[in-house]
Amino acid sequence: MAKTKQSYTEAVTEMENILAELESSPEVNMDVISEKVKRAAVLMEFCKKQLHELDEELEKMMEHLD
């Protein structure tokens, strides 16, 4: 099965869910926390890349308007 590309909004939603899970969990399982933090870091990097690409596209569009 082919993996579909995650959108920026989906990544942000997943990060918000990870944060909510960590904040609401009464138990401290370091293995679980570690995995969730690693996943959040991957999602943050993905979002930063998406924002950077969007910024470049917008700059190109603005150059054409001048």
Summary of the structure (lengths in Angstrom):
residues: 66
radius of gyration: 16.6
end to end distance: 45.6
largest distance: 56.8
contacts: 132
relative contact order: 0.13
helix: 80%
strand: 0%
